[in-house]
Amino acid sequence: MNSLPKLLLHTALAPFVRPYFERQFADFEISDRMDSDFSKALMVSSTDVYNVASGSGHDETTPLLPRHSVLRLENEFTEACRLRGVAPTILRCPHIIGTGMTGLPRDMVNKIYRGTYFHIKDVNEHLSVVHASDVAKAAGCCLDSGETLIVTDGADPSYAELAEALAYRLDHKRIFTIGERWARWRYSSALYNILTTTLTFSSQRLQNEYGFRPTSVCSYLTTHVYDDESL
């Protein structure tokens, strides 16, 4: 009986995505141990490594933060792959949406559920997001590339659009709108600065060179029919 090929899957930054990869790579034996024997390797990383706090369409040529902790993790992963002669493929992701999600999306969901998330009047900033199922799908497109690539849903929704899509999954929770002055009072300064700043990234290279076709997160949240097999 032939053994399954071994895939090193590094998801320490977003452990909740692992079930999506287990479904995508059902024909692989998946391990997160960098000292194991593996023939393929994929790391789910973050766009946090880029030295930008605002702006649109940042790509793989955007300058990095050389001392960022995530970049150190990438370097450790790359070195483990080098020692075994395996091409290290890294997917740098913005906010990932999916079951068990963390970070800003989870914070938004919690606030929407409690009724403490508000749209800010006359503020229409955008962010990049990607669904966890698309991260796994992107990995399937470029697993053997050994490239470091950005993966997003390509839609770059506004915070209001994303919040409404999340609210849709929460039995159509209503989100009220408040002015900037009230928003400064209701939100922490860190969250207020995020919600009033556009920061987006481009996955055009992944799409153009590897045929990746993403799905809009907001569309997924508002149209996907969840069943017993959904994640």
N, C-alpha and C positions, 0 to 999 in steps of 0.2 A: 504493500500500500504506500503510495507516494505521500510524503509529508507536505503540509501547506507551506508556501513561501512565508518568510517572516518579515513583518513590518514593524519598524521602530516608530512608535507614535508618541510624540512629545506634546502633551496638552496641559502642562502644568499651569499655564496662564488661563486656561478655560476648560477645566476638567469635565464640565457638563456636555461638551461636544462629543465625548468618546462614543456614546451609543450611536450617534449619527455615522461615525466612521466604522463602527462594527457592522452596521447595516450596509454601508457602501462597499466595505472590503471584507465581505463574508468569506471570500476565498483565501484570506490571509490569516496567519497566526499573528495576532497583535500583541506587542509588548511595549511597556514604557521604560524598560531598563536599558540604559545606554551601554551597559557592560555585557549585554546579551549578544547572541549571534543573530544578525539580521541581514537581509539582502536589499531591503528598501527602507527609506527613512523619510519621515514627514514631521515637521514641527508647525504647530499653530502658534503664531507669534502675534505681535500687536503693532499697529501704526503709531503707538506711543513712542517708538524709537526715533521718529522724525522730529527734527528741530523746528517745528511750526506750531503756532497756537491759534492761527486763523487762516482764512483763505480757502480757495476752491481748487479742486483738481490736482492736488499734489500727487506725484507719482514716484516710481522707484529711484529717480535721480535726485529727489529732495534730500538735502543734507541731514545727516544723522546726529543724534545726541551721543557722542562717543563713550560717555561714562554711564549711560542708562543701564539699569539692572536687566532690562529685557534684552539688550544687546549682548550683555555678558552671557545670558542663557543661550542666545543664538550661537555665540562663539563656542560654548561648551558642547552644544549639539553638533556643530560643524566639525569640531575636533574629533568627537567620538565617531562620526561618519568617516572622516579622513583615515583614522586608524584601521578601519575595516574595509577601506576602498569602496565605500558606498556613496552615491551622490546625495548630498543633503538638500532636500527641498523644503523651503520655508514659505509659509503663507502668512503675510502680515495682514491682520484683520482690524477693522474699526470695531464699533460696538456689535457684538454678536447677539442675535435674537434666537431664542429657543428654550425648550424646557429646561428649567434649572438655571437660567441665565443669571448673570451677576452684573455688578457695576451700575452704570447710569440707567440702562433699561430696567433693571430690577427696582431701582429707586423710583423710577417713573411709575412702574406698575403699582408699587406699594402706595405711593402718594395718590394715584388715581383711585385705587380701591378705597382709601381712607377719605377721599374727597378733599385732599390737601394739595392736589396738583392743579395749576391754573395756566391757561393761555395768557400771554402778556400782550396787551393791546398794542397794535401797530408794530409788533416785532415779528419778523418772518425770516429767522435765520435757519440754516440747514446743517445737517450732519450726514455722515456716511454710516451705513449699517449693512449687515449681511445676515442672512438666516443660517443657522448651523447646518442645515441640510445642504445649503449651497457651498459652505466651506468644504464639506466632505466631497461634494460633486466636483468642486474645483480641484481638489487633490487628485481625483480620478483622472482629470484632464492632463495634469502635469507631474505626476508622481515621479517619473524617471528623469525629469528635466535637470534636477540639481540647481534649480533657480530659486531666487528669493523674489516673490511676487506679491502684489497687493490684490486682495479679493474683497469686493464690495458688491452690493446689489445693483449698482449703476444708476439708481434712482435718486439718491441723495435727498430724502424727504425733509420737509421742514419739521421742526420739533412739534408743531401743532399737528401735522399730518401723522407723525409717528404716534403721538399721544392718543389721537382719535382712533387709530388702528388698534392700539393696545386696549383702549377703552371698549372697543367693539368686542374683544375677547372677554371682557369683564361684564358681560350682560348689558352692553351699551351704556356704561357709566357716563353720566353727563359731566363735562368739564366746563367750568365757568371761566370767563375772561376778566382779568383785572388790569389796572393801569400799571405803568412802570414803577410809580412810587410805592404802590401797595406790594408789588412783586418784590421790590428790594426788602420790604419788611417781612414778607412771608417766606422768602427763600434765603438760604445761606448765601453769603457773598460768592462762594465758590460755584454753587449751582446757578445763581443768577448770571454770573459771567459766562458759564457754559451755554445757557439758554439764549443769551443775547449775542452769541458769536457764531459765525459760520466757519466750520472746519470740515472740508470734504477731501476725499482721496479718489484716485482714478484706478480702475482695474482694466483699462483698455489694453494693456500689454497682455494680460492673461486672456482676454477675449480675442484679441487679434492673432496672437501667436499659438494659442492652444485651444481655441474654439469654445471657450467657456461662455455659456449663456445664462446669466443670472436671472433670478426671479425677484421682482420688487417685494421687499419685506412687507410693506403696507398692503399690497395686493394679496400676498400669502395670508396675512393675518385676517383679512376680511373675506376671503373666498375659500380658503382651504377647509375641507370637510374632515374634521378629526374623527378617527375611529380607534378601535382597539390596537391597531398597528401603528398609529401616528406617534411621533415624538414631539 
